[in-house]
Amino acid sequence: MTTWAGRTAAEIAAAVRDKRVTPREVVAEHLARIERLDGRVGAFRAVRAEAALAEADEVAARGDFAELPLAGVPVAVKDNLAVRGESRRIGSAATPDTPSARDHVTVARLRAAGAVVVGVTNVPELCVFGTTDGVLGIARNPWDPSRSAGGSSGGSAAAVSAGMVPIALGNDGMGSLRIPAANCGLVTIKPGQGVVPTGEGDSTWFGMAENGPLATTVEDARLMFSVLAGVEPGPVPAPGALRIAVSLRSPLAGVTISRPYAAAARDAAGLLMRAGHQVRRADPPYPMSLATTSLAHWTAGTAADARPLDPRLLTRRTRVHARLGRPFLNTVSSGAGRERLRRRLEPFFAEHDVLLTPALARRSPKAGPWHERGWLSNVLANTNYSPLTPAWNLTGWPAMSVPCGSLPSGAPCAVQLVGRPGTEHRLLALAAQLEERNPWRRTAPMG
């Protein structure tokens, strides 16, 4: 008997289109794996078992069945994106537990492509922090359950890493796709601004947050990205000989990069050099003000999201974060700080096609109730392990996390690729070269 849990989205969709398996069989097998494993992982806030099986049958009955790029593929959706018939809690007791009337535009695109939503995944409250924990659940790294899956798309990343779904939907406002992907050994791409729709009326942290895929292979990430962006997947383009800058410097003063992550970036640089690219060490001219600019945007985004909610139902760390952000709302909404950062970094990207960095500075914090701890301990934990992602939300440029090597614990390590606006497919092609020359184990060994 063929096992479908743990297979790629591309493999599943091809088998469904060829009628070697039905969508119901695929979805049922993944639901069984969720039931068996999620008690140890904490990926899902809500599992849609009956609804997903019914929707799998609807996919099988569609007239355009043979043309669906994600035919019968189970997907998980981050709990800040609306799923028709499910509540959108955003990890908080302060949000209403009422079903959404319609799908978010990205969820609608996945469904139109034949995907079946099997559940809604855990997030930290209002998607603020880089550890996924709160009153609705704690998401653990399937490779090392003592550690957080990361955040804020931690539940989605954990679900894919544990083989409970082949792909999942998340988003990234300060690193919220790349951080958990790096922790959990996944491929992700944060698209550049305006490439994937964000949804009318949804929070985007003043245009910094982008929706994107979490996957175990570059092919799956590219397939899902194409569906989300509304473009044809097409053949993988050859990236040609690129000018690649390698930087091991933290953008934030005082934060150091640990040896495993620095080694991963050096290893990836060697692989790309042997692939024919021009690779050299060069640090972007990060301004000293980057830390304060990042903090202002991070807190102001939370302040805007918290405005309609009852503060008494928010956790203390979220209340403090929102209160600190209120004075920055006007200056952040003007976009002037982001434009200054873009102007400062543009000359660097005129000289280099791609920037390669470590994805993180060190492994994720211990899994646990970080939402019960103070604001400062959360902020320090976040910035000390993930200083390399926020700059590219501020610029609005595309960035990826790609597995590379492993930590002493055996959990995955990762690198980050960054490009100019409009270079998503170039980054994906470069990631495919890394995958070809340094393949990784796709799913955590959970049994």
PyMOL commands that set and color helices and strands:
alter all, ss='L'
color gray80, all
select helices_A, chain A and resi 9-17+23-41+49-60+65-67+105-112+125-127+154-161+178-184+218-229+259-274+290-306+311-313+316-334+336-351+370-372+375-385+390-395+424-437
alter helices_A, ss='H'
color red, helices_A
select strands_A, chain A and resi 44-47+74-78+116-121+133-134+137-138+140-141+144-148+167-172+187-190+210-215+243-246+278-281+354-358+399-406+412-419
alter strands_A, ss='S'
color yellow, strands_A
deselect
rebuild
show_as cartoon
